[in-house]
């Protein structure tokens, strides 16, 4: 039994005076009087602890501002845009001439139950952050999947500037191929200038350097080398290396899912992507950028980086092993295109070693070291003939077969 209940019981049942009860229980007499007055007013509720919250809070956030914060939270969430405290604070400052701290906005959101507690994540301080110093210093690229309303699965390709997070290109395709990657890169560079470097994962639409040691280059790799552009690739199972474009894709798909009418065709999806790109680049504040600026403002604020001209003089040297097939040819992939090189049916089944330096090719018998053929590859032709007429070669000793 609480002391307050003992005091009231003694006052009511034992007919003791407040002074006697105060002396018995070691409390102040004025407290006994206040307790008795409260008991007479509210009854049993007098024994419950009372809130110590002040009746008036002069510096409390006005109700109108609280409702504005909640309205912004609801509006941004329904549009599929970021609706965190930083973004809400930016909108309050730039569109409503109101300044609130991030902590105050967070307390408002938590108090009204609009924030869903998230599981514990790896602390941000544990990541090694990097950011290009100039626009066009590094372009990141990746593609992701999206399901249309009719159930068709399509892919969305993105080129993103590392420094400013400016979405340079977004396009939807049935499937992203190496040719599409190269075409979109050249088109995007025609609008914004060629970058000094690119950063992608190890997908074979971006690079075949790690495809079992077969050599060769995709059209994108050939284009990058010809222009002196550094190609960088992340290590397997390290998605945070390309974290900017990965996070961009998450933001993009969240916005797409929030649209009231989902696309049924690639054309409808591309229309939505164009609208998102405009919103993302021109109007949406970015939390990772200085002063919460838009990507378009950050992209145009500094001079753009350019490729290094010295790298364009590098040659592509490789050694390839192969076996001459039954019709006397070997294959070589150049610039993403497979070429057949004639050697001669006489050597069918022979294991050879191909020494390749750009377009100069030497084919050597792997067992004897004999040079079987030297040529300069013609990229426009699928078949690189020997130059000899087809059929058996006639001489004074009778027909021989090449």
C-alpha positions as CSV (number, residue, x, y, z in Angstrom):
1,X,0.0,0.0,0.0
2,X,1.3,3.4,-1.0
3,X,2.1,6.0,1.7
4,X,-0.6,8.3,0.1
5,X,-3.3,5.6,0.7
6,X,-2.1,5.1,4.3
7,X,-2.4,8.8,5.0
8,X,-5.9,9.0,3.6
9,X,-7.0,5.9,5.4
10,X,-5.7,7.3,8.7
11,X,-7.5,10.6,8.1
12,X,-10.8,8.9,7.3
13,X,-10.9,5.9,9.6
14,X,-8.9,6.9,12.7
15,X,-10.1,10.5,12.8
16,X,-6.5,11.8,13.2
17,X,-5.6,15.4,12.5
18,X,-3.3,16.2,9.6
19,X,-0.6,17.1,12.0
20,X,-0.8,13.7,13.7
21,X,-0.8,11.8,10.4
22,X,2.2,13.9,9.2
23,X,4.1,13.0,12.4
24,X,3.2,9.3,12.2
25,X,4.4,8.9,8.6
26,X,7.2,11.3,8.5
27,X,5.8,13.6,5.8
28,X,5.2,17.4,5.7
29,X,1.9,18.6,7.0
30,X,1.2,20.7,3.9
31,X,1.6,17.6,1.7
32,X,-1.1,15.9,3.8
33,X,-3.5,18.9,3.2
34,X,-2.9,18.9,-0.5
35,X,-3.4,15.1,-0.7
36,X,-6.6,15.4,1.2
37,X,-7.9,18.2,-1.0
38,X,-7.1,16.2,-4.2
39,X,-8.7,13.1,-2.8
40,X,-11.9,15.0,-2.1
41,X,-11.8,16.3,-5.7
42,X,-11.0,13.2,-7.8
43,X,-11.3,10.3,-5.4
44,X,-9.2,7.2,-6.1
45,X,-7.3,9.0,-8.9
46,X,-5.5,10.9,-6.3
47,X,-3.3,7.9,-5.7
48,X,-2.1,7.7,-9.4
49,X,1.1,9.5,-10.4
50,X,0.5,12.8,-12.2
51,X,2.2,14.0,-15.3
52,X,4.9,16.6,-14.7
53,X,4.5,18.1,-18.2
54,X,4.2,21.8,-18.0
55,X,0.8,23.3,-18.8
56,X,2.3,25.9,-21.2
57,X,5.4,25.4,-23.5
58,X,6.3,28.8,-24.9
59,X,8.8,27.4,-27.5
60,X,6.7,24.5,-28.7
61,X,6.3,24.0,-32.4
62,X,3.0,25.6,-33.5
63,X,0.2,23.3,-34.5
64,X,0.1,24.8,-38.0
65,X,3.7,23.9,-38.5
66,X,3.2,20.4,-37.2
67,X,0.4,19.9,-39.6
68,X,2.5,21.2,-42.5
69,X,5.3,18.7,-41.7
70,X,2.8,15.9,-41.7
71,X,1.2,17.1,-44.9
72,X,4.6,17.2,-46.6
73,X,5.4,13.8,-45.3
74,X,2.2,12.4,-46.8
75,X,2.6,14.3,-50.1
76,X,6.2,13.2,-50.8
77,X,5.5,9.6,-49.8
78,X,2.5,9.4,-52.1
79,X,4.6,10.7,-55.0
80,X,7.3,8.0,-54.3
81,X,9.9,10.6,-53.4
82,X,12.1,10.8,-50.4
83,X,10.2,11.9,-47.3
84,X,12.8,11.9,-44.6
85,X,13.5,14.7,-42.1
86,X,16.2,16.3,-44.3
87,X,14.0,16.5,-47.4
88,X,11.0,17.8,-45.4
89,X,13.3,20.5,-43.8
90,X,14.5,21.5,-47.3
91,X,10.9,22.0,-48.5
92,X,10.0,23.9,-45.4
93,X,12.9,26.3,-45.9
94,X,12.6,26.8,-49.7
95,X,8.9,26.7,-50.2
96,X,7.3,27.7,-46.9
97,X,9.8,30.1,-45.3
98,X,9.9,27.9,-42.2
99,X,13.1,26.6,-40.5
100,X,13.0,23.5,-38.3
101,X,15.9,21.3,-37.1
102,X,16.2,17.7,-38.3
103,X,15.7,16.5,-34.7
104,X,12.4,18.5,-34.4
105,X,11.0,17.1,-37.6
106,X,12.0,13.6,-36.5
107,X,10.2,14.0,-33.2
108,X,7.1,15.2,-34.9
109,X,7.1,12.2,-37.3
110,X,7.7,9.8,-34.5
111,X,5.1,11.3,-32.2
112,X,2.4,11.0,-34.9
113,X,3.3,7.4,-35.9
114,X,4.4,8.2,-39.4
115,X,7.8,6.6,-39.1
116,X,8.2,2.8,-39.3
117,X,11.1,1.6,-37.1
118,X,13.8,0.0,-39.3
119,X,16.1,-2.8,-38.4
120,X,19.6,-2.0,-37.2
121,X,22.0,-1.4,-40.1
122,X,25.7,-1.3,-40.5
123,X,26.9,2.2,-39.3
124,X,27.7,4.7,-42.0
125,X,31.0,5.4,-40.4
126,X,32.2,1.9,-41.3
127,X,32.0,2.6,-45.1
128,X,34.8,4.2,-47.1
129,X,33.1,7.0,-49.0
130,X,34.4,8.4,-52.2
131,X,33.2,11.1,-54.6
132,X,34.6,12.4,-57.9
133,X,35.9,16.0,-57.6
134,X,34.5,17.1,-61.0
135,X,31.5,16.4,-63.2
136,X,32.3,13.7,-65.9
137,X,35.3,12.5,-63.8
138,X,33.5,9.2,-63.4
139,X,30.2,7.8,-64.8
140,X,28.5,4.9,-63.0
141,X,26.3,2.6,-64.9
142,X,24.0,-0.4,-64.1
143,X,20.7,-1.9,-65.1
144,X,17.8,-3.2,-63.1
145,X,14.6,-5.1,-63.7
146,X,11.0,-3.7,-63.6
147,X,7.7,-5.6,-64.1
148,X,5.1,-4.0,-66.3
149,X,1.4,-4.2,-65.5
150,X,0.9,-7.1,-67.9
151,X,3.6,-9.1,-66.1
152,X,6.4,-8.6,-68.7
153,X,9.8,-8.2,-67.1
154,X,11.9,-5.5,-68.7
155,X,15.3,-3.9,-67.9
156,X,16.2,-0.2,-67.2
157,X,19.7,1.0,-68.0
158,X,21.2,4.1,-66.2
159,X,24.2,6.3,-66.7
160,X,24.8,8.4,-63.6
161,X,27.5,11.1,-62.9
162,X,29.4,10.2,-59.8
163,X,30.2,13.8,-58.6
164,X,26.7,15.3,-59.0
165,X,24.4,12.2,-59.0
166,X,23.0,13.7,-62.3
167,X,21.0,11.2,-64.2
168,X,22.6,11.4,-67.6
169,X,20.5,8.7,-69.3
170,X,17.7,6.4,-68.3
171,X,16.1,4.0,-70.9
172,X,13.9,0.9,-70.8
173,X,14.6,-2.2,-73.0
174,X,13.3,-5.8,-73.3
175,X,16.9,-6.9,-72.4
176,X,20.0,-4.8,-72.0
177,X,22.8,-6.0,-74.3
178,X,26.4,-5.0,-74.9
179,X,25.4,-3.2,-78.1
180,X,22.7,-1.2,-76.2
181,X,25.2,-0.2,-73.5
182,X,27.7,1.0,-76.1
183,X,25.0,2.9,-78.1
184,X,23.6,4.7,-75.1
185,X,27.0,5.6,-73.9
186,X,27.9,7.2,-77.2
187,X,24.6,9.1,-77.4
188,X,24.9,10.3,-73.8
189,X,28.5,11.4,-74.4
190,X,27.3,13.3,-77.4
191,X,25.0,15.4,-75.2
192,X,27.3,15.8,-72.1
193,X,30.8,15.2,-73.3
194,X,32.9,12.0,-72.8
195,X,33.9,11.2,-69.2
196,X,37.4,10.6,-67.9
197,X,36.4,7.2,-66.5
198,X,33.6,4.8,-66.0
199,X,32.6,2.5,-63.1
200,X,30.4,-0.6,-63.5
201,X,30.1,-4.1,-62.1
202,X,31.5,-7.1,-64.0
203,X,28.4,-7.8,-66.1
204,X,29.3,-9.0,-69.5
205,X,27.4,-6.2,-71.1
206,X,30.1,-3.9,-69.7
207,X,33.3,-6.0,-69.8
208,X,34.5,-9.5,-70.8
209,X,37.9,-9.1,-69.2
210,X,36.9,-11.7,-66.6
211,X,35.0,-14.1,-68.9
212,X,37.3,-17.1,-68.5
213,X,40.4,-15.5,-69.9
214,X,39.2,-15.7,-73.6
215,X,40.3,-12.1,-74.2
216,X,38.6,-9.7,-76.6
217,X,36.7,-6.6,-75.8
218,X,33.1,-5.4,-76.0
219,X,32.2,-2.4,-78.1
220,X,32.1,-0.3,-75.0
221,X,35.6,-1.4,-73.9
222,X,36.9,-0.7,-77.4
223,X,35.3,2.7,-77.4
224,X,36.8,3.6,-74.0
225,X,40.3,2.6,-75.0
226,X,40.1,4.5,-78.3
227,X,39.2,7.7,-76.4
228,X,41.6,7.2,-73.5
229,X,38.8,6.7,-71.0
230,X,39.7,4.7,-67.8
231,X,37.4,1.7,-67.3
232,X,36.9,0.7,-63.6
233,X,35.0,-2.4,-62.4
234,X,33.9,-3.4,-58.9
235,X,35.0,-6.6,-57.3
236,X,32.4,-9.4,-57.2
237,X,30.1,-9.3,-54.1
238,X,30.9,-5.7,-53.4
239,X,27.8,-3.7,-54.5
240,X,28.7,-0.7,-52.4
241,X,31.5,0.2,-54.8
242,X,28.8,1.2,-57.3
243,X,26.6,2.4,-54.4
244,X,25.5,5.6,-56.0
245,X,23.9,4.1,-59.1
246,X,22.5,1.2,-56.9
247,X,20.8,3.7,-54.6
248,X,19.6,5.8,-57.5
249,X,17.8,2.7,-58.9
250,X,16.2,2.1,-55.6
251,X,14.9,5.7,-55.6
252,X,13.7,5.3,-59.2
253,X,11.8,2.1,-58.6
254,X,10.1,3.5,-55.5
255,X,8.9,6.4,-57.5
256,X,7.7,4.2,-60.3
257,X,5.7,1.9,-58.0
258,X,4.0,5.0,-56.4
259,X,2.5,6.1,-59.7
260,X,-1.3,5.6,-59.8
261,X,-1.3,4.2,-63.4
262,X,1.4,1.5,-63.9
263,X,2.9,1.2,-67.4
264,X,1.8,-1.6,-69.8
265,X,4.3,-1.1,-72.6
266,X,7.9,0.0,-72.9
267,X,6.8,3.3,-74.4
268,X,4.6,4.1,-71.4
269,X,7.5,3.1,-69.0
270,X,9.9,5.3,-70.9
271,X,7.5,8.3,-70.6
272,X,7.4,7.8,-66.8
273,X,11.2,7.5,-66.7
274,X,11.6,10.7,-68.6
275,X,9.3,12.4,-66.1
276,X,11.2,11.0,-63.2
277,X,14.6,12.1,-64.7
278,X,13.3,15.6,-64.9
279,X,12.0,15.6,-61.3
280,X,15.1,14.0,-60.0
281,X,17.6,16.2,-61.8
282,X,15.9,19.6,-61.7
283,X,13.6,19.8,-58.7
284,X,14.4,17.1,-56.1
285,X,16.9,18.1,-53.4
286,X,19.7,15.6,-52.9
287,X,20.7,14.8,-49.3
288,X,24.2,13.8,-50.4
289,X,25.0,17.0,-52.1
290,X,26.3,20.3,-50.6
291,X,23.5,22.6,-49.4
292,X,20.9,19.9,-50.5
293,X,21.2,21.2,-54.1
294,X,19.7,19.5,-57.1
295,X,21.9,17.2,-59.3
296,X,21.5,19.6,-62.2
297,X,22.9,22.5,-60.1
298,X,25.8,20.4,-58.9
299,X,26.6,19.1,-62.4
300,X,26.9,22.6,-63.9
301,X,28.7,24.2,-60.9
302,X,32.2,23.0,-61.8
303,X,34.3,22.5,-65.0
304,X,33.9,19.0,-66.5
305,X,36.7,16.5,-66.5
306,X,37.9,15.1,-69.9
307,X,39.6,11.8,-71.0
308,X,43.4,11.5,-70.9
309,X,44.7,11.6,-74.4
310,X,47.8,9.6,-73.6
311,X,45.8,6.4,-72.9
312,X,44.4,6.3,-76.4
313,X,47.9,5.2,-77.8
314,X,47.8,2.0,-75.7
315,X,47.6,-1.3,-77.7
316,X,45.4,-4.3,-76.9
317,X,47.8,-7.2,-76.6
318,X,46.6,-10.7,-76.0
319,X,47.5,-14.4,-76.6
320,X,44.7,-16.8,-77.5
321,X,44.9,-20.6,-77.9
322,X,42.6,-22.4,-80.3
323,X,42.2,-25.4,-82.5
324,X,41.7,-25.2,-86.3
325,X,38.3,-26.6,-87.2
326,X,37.4,-29.1,-89.9
327,X,37.0,-26.4,-92.5
328,X,40.4,-24.8,-91.7
329,X,39.4,-21.7,-89.7
330,X,39.8,-20.3,-86.2
331,X,37.7,-17.6,-84.5
332,X,38.5,-14.4,-82.9
333,X,36.3,-11.8,-81.2
334,X,37.0,-8.2,-81.9
335,X,34.9,-5.2,-80.7
336,X,32.2,-7.6,-79.6
337,X,32.0,-9.2,-83.1
338,X,33.1,-12.8,-83.9
339,X,35.4,-13.2,-86.9
340,X,36.4,-16.4,-88.7
341,X,40.0,-16.5,-89.9
342,X,41.0,-19.0,-92.7
343,X,44.2,-20.9,-92.3
344,X,43.7,-23.9,-94.5
345,X,42.1,-27.4,-94.4
346,X,45.5,-28.9,-94.4
347,X,45.9,-27.8,-90.8
348,X,42.5,-29.0,-89.6
349,X,42.7,-30.2,-86.0
350,X,46.0,-28.4,-85.4
351,X,46.3,-26.6,-82.0
352,X,47.5,-23.0,-82.6
353,X,48.5,-20.0,-80.6
354,X,47.3,-16.6,-81.8
355,X,49.3,-13.5,-81.0
356,X,47.1,-10.4,-81.2
357,X,48.1,-6.8,-81.1
358,X,45.1,-4.7,-82.0
359,X,44.4,-5.7,-85.6
360,X,47.7,-7.4,-86.2
361,X,47.4,-11.2,-85.9
362,X,50.0,-14.0,-86.1
363,X,48.9,-17.6,-86.0
364,X,51.5,-20.1,-84.8
365,X,51.5,-23.9,-84.6
366,X,51.5,-24.5,-80.8
367,X,53.6,-27.7,-81.2
368,X,56.3,-26.7,-83.7
369,X,56.3,-22.8,-83.5
370,X,55.7,-22.6,-87.3
371,X,54.0,-19.4,-88.4
372,X,50.9,-20.6,-90.3
373,X,49.5,-17.1,-91.1
374,X,50.0,-13.4,-90.5
375,X,47.3,-10.9,-91.3
376,X,45.7,-7.6,-90.5
377,X,42.1,-8.1,-89.4
378,X,39.4,-6.3,-91.4
379,X,36.7,-5.5,-88.8
380,X,34.1,-5.1,-91.6
381,X,34.3,-8.7,-92.7
382,X,33.1,-11.8,-90.8
383,X,35.4,-14.1,-92.7
384,X,39.1,-13.3,-93.2
385,X,40.0,-15.4,-96.3
386,X,43.6,-16.6,-97.1
387,X,43.5,-14.9,-100.5
388,X,44.0,-18.1,-102.3
389,X,41.3,-19.2,-104.8
390,X,38.9,-21.9,-103.4
391,X,39.4,-25.5,-104.3
392,X,42.6,-27.5,-104.9
393,X,45.8,-25.7,-105.9
394,X,47.1,-26.9,-109.3
395,X,50.9,-27.2,-110.1
396,X,53.2,-29.3,-112.2
397,X,53.2,-32.2,-109.7
398,X,49.4,-32.5,-109.7
399,X,46.7,-31.0,-107.5
400,X,47.3,-30.3,-103.9
401,X,44.7,-29.1,-101.4
402,X,45.3,-26.0,-99.2
